[in-house]
Amino acid sequence: MKKIPLEILGLSSSQSQSGSFALILGEKTGNRRLPIIIGMFEAQSIAIQIEKISPNRPLTHDLFRSFAEQVHVAVLEVVISDLKEGVFYSKIVCSDGASTFELDSRPSDAIAIGLRFGVPIFTVESVLSEAGIILSDLDETEGDDADDDDDDDDIDTDEPRATPPPREPSGQVSLDELTKMLAQALEREDYEKAAKIRDELNKRND
């Protein structure tokens, strides 16, 4: 299974889910972006580590690192390994020196821990193919105007969630207009909205 290296491109408050944040990951060797909605605590933990801020008391992910170091376990890498019904799954790959093992984790926790160990973040093609946003889509529709209304679908997340409510009849917005809306969202770097539009386009193409 080929692993695709990712990097953290941004972290911003979610416009559609109060108290949540959009974590934007980018393909290092390509032009795809992977937006994931994460919780406030995990976003804070990731931001603190990115900014190299030392909290007065250790956060949960700092405690994990301290514990792992005490028992001589090293984190080797983080892999966002699957996407099922809009929920991301990941693994923390570890080693005790004699063997390598994997821990199941939410991507937000895995990335927060991975940052503390300075290890690479990976995903797989099946996840990027389903949830990735391709920036080259901009070239096809640049400069076009489109309806800016929000739709009701939830963005992909690393938290379990209920099935989203059904959209309005599919004839409300054409495929061409959805494609233009996607291009505009990408141009504004509004990855959260782009992910929603991408999900709707995927539904129409199924």
Salt bridges, closest charged atoms under 4 A:
GLU27 OE2 - ARG32 NH2 2.97
GLU42 OE2 - ARG106 NH2 2.51
ASP62 OD1 - ARG116 NE 2.63
GLU77 OE2 - LYS3 NZ 2.57
ASP82 OD2 - LYS84 NZ 3.67
ASP104 OD1 - LYS91 NZ 2.88
ASP109 OD1 - HIS61 NE2 2.87
ASP109 OD2 - ARG106 NH2 2.95
GLU125 OE2 - ARG32 NH1 2.85
ASP148 OD1 - ARG188 NH2 3.44
ASP148 OD1 - LYS193 NZ 2.89
ASP151 OD2 - ARG167 NH1 3.76
ASP153 OD1 - LYS203 NZ 3.25
ASP156 OD2 - ARG198 NH2 2.51
GLU159 OE2 - ARG106 NH1 2.36
ASP199 OD1 - ARG198 NH2 2.84
GLU200 OE1 - ARG167 NE 3.04
GLU200 OE2 - ARG204 NE 2.75
